[in-house]
Amino acid sequence: MVVSMEAFTKHYANSVVAGAGDFPEILDFEQVKAGGLKNSEMTPHLFAPDVTMPTLVVQVREDRWTSVEDGEKTFELLGAKEKELFWIEGTPRRWVGYNYFGSHPEKLIGWFDKYMKV
């Protein structure tokens, strides 16, 4: 599951501390001061065009850490000719996505069968 730091601070930070995501320039300043990067530099969007192998992107549609638009943007930017975006529905909890295929392996098995069989 993908998430840019800009989407994360906008969506998740506001759910933890009201208004925290409304001041991205202050967050950037503090992160750079601590030796880190700006939020705009911590995004899969910068690197997605370099991904050229078949790619299955899995996202929790109602993920509180990000937005549908952020996931779709990353997907659209992928350089892969063969790519698929799969939405996990019915939960806002990101962690459900990490365990989804343990209970519902069919999609993933189909993906691996298509691209990994010799």
N, C-alpha and C positions, 0 to 999 in steps of 0.2 A: 504494500500500500504506500502510495506516495503522498507527500505533503511538503509544500514550500513553507519556509519560515514566515513569510508574509501572511499566508493564509492561517498558519498556526497561531500567530500572535493576534490576528484579528478575531478568530473564532474561539480558540481555547483560552487564551489569556483573559479575555473578557468574561468567560464563564467562571474563572477562578477569582479574579479581582475586577470588579466592575470598572470599566473604562481603561483597563491596562493596555488593551490593544489599540486604543485611540491615540497613542503617542509613539508611533513607530520611530520617529527621529530620536527620541530619548532612549528607546531600547537600543537602537543602532549605536548611539554614542557610548552607552555603557558597555555594550558588547565589544566594541572596538577598543575602548579604554582597557578592558580586561584582556586584550590580546586576541580577540575573536574577529569575526566577520560581520558585516552588515546583513540584515535579514534578506535583502535583495540578492546577496551573494550566496545564500544558503538555500538553493532551490534546484530541484531536478530539471527545471525548465532549461537551464544553461547547458545541460549535458544530454538531454533527451535526443537531440538530433544525431548524436554520435552512436546511438543504439541502432544497430542495423540487423541484428538477429531476430528471429521470430519472438514476439513478446506478448505475454499475457499479463495485463494489468488488472489487479483485483482491488476493489475499493468498497468500503462500507458506505452506502449512499448517504446515510444520515450521520456520518462521522462528525463528532463534535470538535475534532481537532482541525478540520479543514472544510472545504466546500466542494460541492459537485463540480463547480466551474474550475477549481484548481486541479482536480483529478482529470477532468476532460482536457484541460489545457496541456497537461503533461502528456497525456495519451496522444493528442493531436500533434505535438511536437516530435514524437518519436520518429526516428529515421527508418525504422523497420517497415518493409513493404507488407509483411504479414504480421498483423497485430490485432489484438482483441481486448476490449474493455469489458470486464465482468463485474456487475454490481451485486453486492451482498445486501439483501433487503431485510427490513423488519427490526433493525436495532440501531441505536445511535452510538453504541459502544465499539470503539476501534478494536478492542481486544478480541471481540467475537470473530473478526476477520482473520486473526492469526491462527485460530483453531478451526475455522470453517471447513477446510478440506479434510480434516480428521474425521468429521462426521458426514461429509458430503463429498467423497472423493471422485465422483464420476466425471466432473468437468476437468479436473486436473489430470486424471488418468487418460481421458480423451486427448488432452493437449499433448501430454508426453508421448502417447501412442502415435500421434500425427508427426511430431517433430524429432523424436528420439529413437524410433525403431530403425534398426539397421536392415 
